[in-house]
């Protein structure tokens, strides 16, 4: 029985090889990426290898030891699958600088191209995660908030030294990732008098030199038109009732 099974597998492999060599018309072209210049799909497949889809990960919520560890595990697994790109969607109010830096380092050290997308809010340490990608993108409705780190429960000198060290660390990240002058970064993190840091929408982030205009992800015209024309009472009803 085992001998017969081996022969069947060998025969199947031979048939598959013959099909590839003969370049038959039935080639499952949907599995092969088209070449830029209309190359033959099978030749493109042989030259480039199989199509690698991008991977999407999400960091939603507060940055804690647990959420950072979970994200790093998910990122490592995604990277092991060798996708063409790892896209990180972020909606975070911030959290621990220490554990956030482990996420930042994980994204920065990736051998796969990365991009981070501000899906709603990237505030405090969340803005540092957002800065980790090779590209930092922002939805046209998203909010970015940058400020100085703090330890609200610590009042001793050790705590003050740690905050000062974290502040210098984050200034360096913002300055080098966004190409901003030191004075500009300091003014953003300090904020105006009586305020905690600085809030940006997408357009003001462009004006501040944080991202280029091309890095704003605009809401599609189709969606805007749908919202504009859809009856208000219809929009308020849950999907199950439509």
CORDASUL-V900162 format. One record per backbone hydrogen bond with DSSP energy under -0.5 kcal/mol. NH is the residue of the N-H (numbers start at 1). CO is the residue of the C=O. Records with the same first field share a line. If there is no record, write none. Layout:
# CORDASUL-V900162
NH: CO, CO
This chain:
# CORDASUL-V900162
5: 1
6: 2
7: 3
8: 4
9: 5
10: 6
11: 7
12: 8
13: 9
14: 10
15: 11
16: 12
17: 13
18: 14
19: 15
20: 16
21: 17
22: 18
23: 19
24: 19
27: 25
31: 28
32: 29
35: 39
38: 35
44: 40
45: 41
46: 42
47: 43
48: 44
49: 45
51: 31
53: 51
55: 85
57: 87
59: 89
60: 58
61: 91
63: 94
64: 62
68: 64
69: 65
70: 66
71: 67
72: 68
73: 69
74: 70
75: 71
76: 72
77: 73
78: 74
79: 75
80: 76
81: 77, 78
82: 79
83: 78
84: 53
86: 113
87: 55, 85
88: 86, 115
89: 57, 87
90: 117
91: 59
92: 121
96: 63
100: 96
101: 97
102: 98
103: 99
104: 100
105: 101
106: 102
107: 103
108: 104
109: 105
110: 107
115: 86
116: 135
117: 88
118: 116, 137
119: 90, 117
120: 90
122: 143
123: 92
124: 145
126: 123
127: 124
128: 124
129: 125
130: 126
131: 127
132: 129
133: 130
134: 114
135: 114
137: 116, 135
138: 215
139: 118
140: 217
142: 139
143: 120
144: 200
145: 122
146: 198
148: 189
154: 151
160: 156
161: 157
162: 158
163: 159
164: 160
165: 161
166: 162
167: 163
168: 164
169: 165
170: 166
171: 167
172: 168
173: 169
174: 170
175: 171
176: 172
177: 173
178: 174
179: 175
180: 175
185: 181
186: 182
187: 183
188: 184
189: 185
190: 186
191: 187
192: 197
195: 192
197: 190, 195
198: 146
200: 144
205: 201
206: 202
207: 203
208: 204
209: 206
210: 205
211: 205
215: 212
216: 213
217: 138, 215
218: 216
224: 220
225: 221
226: 222
227: 223
228: 224
229: 225
230: 226
234: 231
235: 231
236: 232
237: 233, 234
241: 238
242: 239
